Amino acid sequence: MESHSSYGTSWADQWDNGPDPYPIEQSKTGTGGAKAKYSKKVENGLGKTKTVAITSMKKAKEGATVGFNWIKKKCSKNTQK
């Protein structure tokens, strides 16, 4: 009966006869690379989100003020009768 030992080699070493590929290094030249590109996009997105949040809060505040004043007028009319 034969032993199924790999003699310390991994599965890939057993089935792949070719040499391992060398990792490709990305060049460091350019305008900052992908990190700068996506950082700028995220920054722009956060600016838009902040603008929308501020606008929404102003609308909510105005709506609450109008609603509160309407309730205040209704209550004052009932007590004056």
C-alpha positions, 0 to 999 in steps of 0.5 A, a space after each residue: 500500500 502506498 503512502 499519500 505523503 506530500 513530502 512537505 510540499 503544498 497542494 499547489 506545488 504538487 500540481 503546478 510544474 511551472 515557476 511561481 510568478 513574480 509579483 508586479 510592483 506598481 510604479 510610484 510615479 503619477 498624481 498620487 495614485 488610486 488612494 488620492 483619486 478615491 480620497 478626493 471622491 470620498 471628500 466630494 461625497 461627504 461635502 454633498 452629504 453635509 449640504 443635504 443634511 444641513 438643508 434637511 435640518 433647516 426644513 425640519 426646523 421650519 416645519 416644526 416651528 410652523 406646526 408649533 405656532 399652529 398648535 399655539 394659535 389653536 389653543 389660544 383660540 379655544 381659551 378665549 371663547 
